[in-house]
Amino acid sequence: MKLDEPVASGGLPRLDRIIVAVLLVLVAALAWAFTVHQAILMDEMEAAMWRDMNMSMNGMEPSWNAVDAVMLFVMWSAMMAAMMIPGASPMITAFATINRRRQARAAPYAPTAAFLLGYLIVWAGFSAIATALQWLLQTLGLLTTMMHSSSYYWSAALFGSAGLYQLSPLKEMCLAHCRSPDVFVLTEWRDGELGAVVMGLRHGLFWMGCCAALTLLLFAVAVMDLRWVAAVTVLVTSEKLLPGEKIWRLTIAVGLIAAAAGLVLLGWKGA
C-alpha cells in the first residue's frame, strides 16, 4: 500500500479527530475509575483484616476460586486499558486516518473497531498471563494476599531484569514500531476486517515487547498501588510519545538497575 503523505499528521478532519480523542479519553477514564475503585476496596480490605484479625498478610494462605480468578483477570484488563490507551492513541488515530481516506476514495476499508479487537486480544492475553503469574507468586509466598511483594530480592530481580531488557535489541525494535505509527501502517496494512484484526494483533505484540517488562514491575511493589500504576503509565507513555527515544530508554534502564541495587541492599540489611 502506498500513500503520498504521512498518515498520522492532519489526516482526519477536525471533528473526526475530536470524536476519536473523546472516545479514547472516555475509555481510559472508565478504566482508571474501575482501577481506583478496586484499589480503594483493597485498602479497605487490608485495613479490616489487620484490625479484626490482627495478623500479617504474609502469614495468610492464598485462597483462590474461579470467581477470584475472573475478578483478577477483569482487574488486570482494566489496568491494561488505563495504562496503555494514552500510548496507543497515535496508532489508533493513524488507522482511523487511513480508513477515512480509503472510504473517501470508495476503496475497501475496515472499521477501526476491528483493529482495536486485535489490540484487545493481546491485552486480554497479557492479563490472563498476569493473573496466572499472580496466583503462582502468591502460592510461592513472593506476593501477599494483599498483592504486595514480600521479598526485597524478588523485587530487585524484577527491577534488574526490566532494566537490562531496556538495553536489549528486542526492546529497541519494538519501541521503534510503537513510536512510528506511519511506518507501521504503510508497511503492515492488510485489507478487510480480518486484516485489520491481524494488524491490531501484530501492533499489540510490539506493544507487549515495549511495555510488558515495565508493567510486570507492579509485582515488585504492590499490584494495586495507584502510585505505581500511575508511574508505570508515565514511563510507558513517555518513551513512546516524547522526543529522545534513546535518552528515555537509557534513563529508564539506569533508574531501574539502580533501584534493583537499592533493593538488594535493603534485603541484605534486613537479613
N, C-alpha and C positions, 0 to 999 in steps of 0.2 A: 504494500500500500504506500502511495506517495502523496505528500502534501506540499504545497508551495509556501507555507508559512508555519511558524510554531503553533503547536496545538493549544497549549495552556494559556497563552497570553492574548487576552482580548477575543477569544473565540466565541464565547457565549454572549448573547445580548444581556444588557444590564439586568433586566427583570429576571431572566433565567439564572444569572449568577446569584442574584439575591435569593431566589427560591431554593437553589441548591445549598447555599450557605445557611439559610434559615433551617432547612431540614436537617443538615448535619449538626448544627448547634442544638436543635431540639433533641435529636437522638442522644448526643453527648450529654446534654443536661439531664435527660431522664436516666441515663446510665450512671451519672455521678450522683443523682438523687438516691437511686437504689443502693449504690455503694456506700454513701454516707449513712443511709438508714441501717444497713447491715452492720456497719462499724459501730454505730450507736448501740445497737442491740447486743453486739459482742461485748462492749464495755459494760453495759448494764448487767449482762450475764456473769461476767468475770467478777464484778463488784459484789453481786449477790452470792456467788459461790464462796468468795473469801469471807463475807460477813456471816453467812448462815452455816457454812461447813467448816470454816477456819482450816482449810487445807491447801497445800501447794498445788498449783496446776501441774507441776512436773510429776507429782506423785499419783495423778489420776490416770487410770487406764482409758485409752481412747475407746469410744463406743460408736460404731458405725452401723447404719442400716441403709436400705435402698433410698428412703426419704432423705437421709443426711447427704448421701452421695448426689442426689438430684439437686438439692438445695445448694450444695457447694459448687456443682457444675454451673448452676444459674448465677451464683455469686461471681465465679471466675469469668463467665461470659460477660456479665455486666461490667466488671472491671476492665476487661479487654476493650470493650467499646468505649468506656470512659477514657482510657489511656491512649488508645490508638487512633481514634477518629481525627483528632487535630492533625496528626502527622500524615494521615491517609487522604485528607481533604484535597490536596493538589491533584493526586492521581484520579480521584473520583470526578473532580471538575474537568480534568483533561478528557476523560472518557465521555462525559456528557457533552463536551465541546465537539468532539469529532462526530458523535452521533447526530448532533444538531446540524452539522454541515452536510452529512450524508442524507439526512431527512430533507433538507432544503434542495438537494440535487435529485430527489426521488430515488436515491440509491438504497440498497438494503441496510438496515440498521437494527440494533438490538436495544432494548430498554436498559437503562443504567442499573435497574434492579437486578438484572441477570449478572452483571459484573459484580455487584455487591454480594450476590449469593455466593460467588466463588470466594470472595473475601471472608464471608461469614462462615463458610465451611472450614476454612483454615483456622479462623479464630475459635470456632467450636471444637475443632480437633485439639488445638493447644489447650483449651480449657479442660477438655477431658483428660489430657495428659497431666495437667497441673493438679486436677482433682485426685487422680490415681497416685501422683507423687506425694501429695499431702497425706493421703492415707498411709503410704509407705513410711514417710518421715515420722508420723505420729506413732506408728507401730514400732519403729526403731528407737523412739524416745528422743529424736532430734528436734521434734516440734511438739509443743504442748497442745493440750486440747483447746486452749485459747489462741492457738495459731502463732505463738511466739517461739523464736529459736531458743533452744535450751543448751546450746554449745557454742562457745566462742570459736572453737576450732572449725566446726562445721560452717559457721558464718564466714570465717576467714577463707575457707576453701571456696565458697561461692563467690565472694568478692574477688579473690585472686584469679579464679578461673574466668570470671567475666572480664576482668582487666586484661588478661592475656588474650582473650578472644577478640577484644577490641583491636589488637595489633595484627590479627590474622588476615591473610589474603581473602578468605571467605567473607569475613565481615566487610572488608573494603569493597568487594564485588557487589554484595547485597545492598550495601549503603549507596553505591553508585546508581543502581537501578531504582532505589527508593527516592533518591534525590533528583532523578531525571524523568519525570512522567512523560515529557515529549518524546524522548528516545524510546521509552518502553512502548508507547502507543504506536509509534512509527515502525518499530521492529517486530512487535509481538501481536499486531492486530489480527483478529480472526473474525470472520463474518458469522452472523446468525446468533441466536440466543445461546446455543451450546458453546459457540466460540467465545462469547462474552463471559460465560461462566468459567471457561478454561483460562481466559485472561485474568479473571479475578483470582483463580486458584494460583496461577503462576506468580502474579504480583504478591499475593498473600504469602507465598513461600519465601519470596525475597524479604517481605516484612518480617517473617519469622527469623530469617537469618540476621536481620538487623537488630531485632528487639527482644528475642526470646531470652537471651542470657541476662539482659538488664531486668526484664520482668521477673525472672526467677530469683532475683535478689530479694524479693518480698519474703522468700523462705529464710533468708539470712537475718531478718529482723523481726517483722511482725506482718503477717499477711494482710490484716485489715487495719493497719495503722495508716490513717489518712495522710499523715505527713510523708510517709514513704511512698504511698501510692501517687501523691502529687509530685514527689521528687522524681520518681521513675517517669512520669508523664512529661515533665520538663526535659529530662535527659533525652528521651527518645524523640520528642518533638524538635528539640534544639538541633540535634545532629542531623535531622532530616531536612529542616527548613532553613536554618540560618546559614549565612555565608561562612566559609572557612571550614570545610568538611574535615580536612586533615587535622587542623588545630583542635576541633571539637573531639574528634576520635582519640587523639593522643592525650588531650587533657583529661577526658573521662577515664582513659586507661590508667594514667598515672594516679588519679584520685582513687580509683578502685583498688589498685595494688597497694597504695599507702594505707587505705582503710583495712585491707587484709592484714598488713603488717601490724597495725594497731590492735586488731582483734586477737592476733596471736600473742601479742604482749600482754593483753588483758587476761587471756586464758592462762598464760604462764604465771602471772602474778596471783591469779585466783586458785591455782592448783595447790 
